[in-house]
Amino acid sequence: MSHEYAYLFKYIIIGDTAVGKSCLLLEFIEKKFRPVYDATIGVEFGTRIITVEGKPMKLQLWDTAGAERFQSITRTYYRGAAGALLVFDVTRRETFNNLTKWLHDAREYADRNLTIMLIGNKCDLGSKRVVQTEEGEQFAEQNGLLYLETSTRTGGNVEEAFTKTTEKILQNINEGTIDMSTGAPGIKIGYGLPPPGAAGDVAQRGGCCS
């Protein structure tokens, strides 16, 4: 059945205005690039099922507004997220400088097991780049984040950003860092997996869907 999935993960996409958050969502969901995009007001939403480790995984994605006046709305979505994509624009230094503020909010309002992928977007604009790859990698390493650079114009690494974040959350579940027996924010067990603590093999129901 097309609606079957092993897990559902809720993600929040955060970062300054005009760093490409909505374009990232559109490219991942519809494989489209929109060169002119109106600023997000509040939040936008999308879903997609991908296959990771041989399992269909449903991703529920919340794209949030970067403008300061919407921060109180954005913060309410941290609490229900399993993963966050923290996005900056490699051609705008101020969006990189503001990462500390965004990370502070994520760590304050979200669950302590939130998996965060730092994304340096617009890496196709090489001649306009002002934030170097090494700077992004260093910030990620210092703060325990994953890191990738993406281009929503070419689609480069967009798929990988969501896939690798999903792989990390699955790893945390498998290693017990995330305890599913007590419930975990932003994570739901779907079809084909027994409830936490149930005996027996995982039920096999249908095939993987994409």
Residue pairs with C-beta under 8 A, 6 or more apart in sequence:
1 191
1 205
1 206
1 209
2 209
3 191
3 209
4 56
4 190
4 191
4 192
4 205
4 206
4 209
5 49
5 55
5 56
5 57
5 58
5 190
5 191
5 192
5 209
6 55
6 56
6 57
6 189
6 190
6 191
6 192
6 193
7 55
7 57
7 58
7 170
7 173
7 187
7 188
7 189
7 190
7 193
8 57
8 58
8 59
8 60
8 187
8 188
8 190
9 57
9 58
9 59
9 60
9 82
9 83
9 166
9 169
9 186
9 187
10 60
10 61
10 62
10 80
10 81
10 82
10 83
10 185
10 186
10 187
11 59
11 60
11 61
11 62
11 81
11 82
11 83
11 84
11 85
11 162
11 165
11 186
12 62
12 64
12 74
12 77
12 78
12 81
12 83
12 84
12 85
13 21
13 24
13 25
13 61
13 62
13 63
13 64
13 84
13 85
13 87
14 21
14 64
14 66
14 74
14 84
14 85
14 86
14 87
14 102
14 105
14 106
15 21
15 66
15 86
15 87
15 88
15 95
15 98
15 99
15 102
15 119
16 66
16 88
16 89
16 92
16 94
16 95
16 98
16 102
17 39
17 65
17 66
17 67
18 39
18 66
18 89
19 66
19 87
19 88
19 89
19 92
19 95
19 121
19 122
20 87
20 89
20 121
20 122
20 150
20 152
21 40
21 63
21 64
21 66
21 85
21 87
22 34
22 37
22 40
22 44
22 63
23 33
23 34
23 37
23 121
23 152
24 63
24 85
24 87
24 119
24 121
24 150
24 152
24 158
24 161
25 44
25 46
25 61
25 63
26 32
26 33
26 34
26 37
26 46
26 152
27 33
27 152
27 155
27 158
28 46
28 48
28 61
28 158
28 159
28 161
28 162
29 46
29 47
29 48
29 61
31 155
33 152
33 153
33 155
35 153
39 65
39 66
39 67
40 63
40 64
40 65
40 66
41 65
41 70
42 64
42 65
42 70
42 73
43 62
43 63
43 64
43 65
43 73
43 74
43 77
44 62
44 63
45 60
45 61
45 62
45 63
46 61
46 63
47 58
47 59
47 60
47 61
48 58
48 59
48 61
49 56
49 57
49 58
49 59
49 209
49 210
50 56
50 57
50 59
50 162
50 163
50 166
50 210
51 57
51 208
51 210
52 163
52 166
52 167
52 170
53 167
53 170
54 208
55 192
55 208
56 190
56 208
56 209
56 210
57 166
57 170
58 190
59 162
59 166
62 77
62 81
64 70
64 73
64 74
64 77
65 73
65 74
71 105
74 105
75 105
75 109
78 84
78 105
78 106
78 109
78 110
78 114
79 109
79 110
79 111
79 185
80 185
80 186
81 110
81 111
81 114
81 185
81 186
82 111
82 113
82 114
82 115
82 169
82 184
82 185
82 186
82 187
83 114
83 115
83 116
83 117
83 165
83 166
83 168
83 169
83 186
84 106
84 110
84 114
84 115
84 116
84 117
85 116
85 117
85 119
85 161
85 162
85 165
86 99
86 102
86 103
86 106
86 116
86 117
86 118
86 119
86 145
87 119
87 121
88 95
88 96
88 98
88 99
88 118
88 119
88 120
88 121
88 131
88 136
89 95
89 96
89 120
89 121
89 122
90 96
90 120
90 121
90 122
90 123
90 125
90 129
90 130
90 131
90 136
90 149
91 122
91 125
91 128
91 129
91 130
91 131
92 130
92 131
93 130
93 131
96 131
96 135
96 136
96 139
99 118
99 139
103 116
103 143
103 145
106 114
106 116
107 114
110 185
111 184
111 185
111 186
113 172
113 177
113 178
113 184
113 185
114 185
114 186
115 146
115 165
115 168
115 169
115 172
116 144
116 145
116 146
117 145
117 146
117 147
117 148
117 161
117 164
117 165
117 168
118 136
118 139
118 140
118 143
118 145
118 146
118 147
118 148
119 147
119 148
119 149
119 150
119 161
120 131
120 133
120 136
120 147
120 148
120 149
120 150
121 149
121 150
121 151
121 152
122 128
122 151
122 152
122 153
123 129
123 149
123 150
123 151
123 156
123 157
124 151
124 153
124 154
124 156
133 149
136 147
136 149
137 147
139 145
139 147
140 146
140 147
141 147
146 164
146 165
146 168
148 157
148 160
148 161
148 164
149 156
149 157
150 156
150 157
150 158
150 161
151 157
151 158
152 158
169 178
169 187
172 178
173 180
173 184
173 187
178 184
178 187
180 187
180 189
180 196
181 196
181 197
189 195
189 196
191 205
191 206
192 202
192 203
192 204
192 205
192 206
193 202
193 203
194 200
194 202
194 203
